Amino acid sequence: MVLFYRGAWCPYCNAQLRAFQRASATLADAGVQVVALSVDDEAAAVGLIADHGLTFPVGFGADARAVAGLTGAFVNQDPVYLQSTGFVLDPAGKVVVSVYSSGAIGRLVPDDVAGLVRYVREHAAASA
């Protein structure tokens, strides 16, 4: 799964990233790998990783407008950053579900992701 977060300064993003870190064992059991991305510079990303003990990859320096052009994510105009966006991908990289926010709230949570992945797997096995 891929998470775009607003920046290390965003309390909602910090809470979301901490939640995904706390759920890392549950997500790993479900076969979910997490990556996150923002427009933050390297120092902010490194600080965020250290502050929250994040063990999943965290990208930085994203070009918000280019990412939005490719994904449809919302962009805040001043200052420029990506609004919270999340994608759950299947093993082939196809989007299973996406959640787009145009502001601070409205984002994926770990329990929903793990439950969705289990549901999709169970129903794929039943229809095979």
Secondary structure by P-SEA (a helix, b strand, c coil): cbbbbcccccaaaaaaaaaaaaaaaaaaaabbbbbbbccccaaaaaaaaaacccccccccccaaaaaaaacccccccccccccbbbbbbcccccccbbbbbccccccccaaaaaaaaaaaaaaaaaac
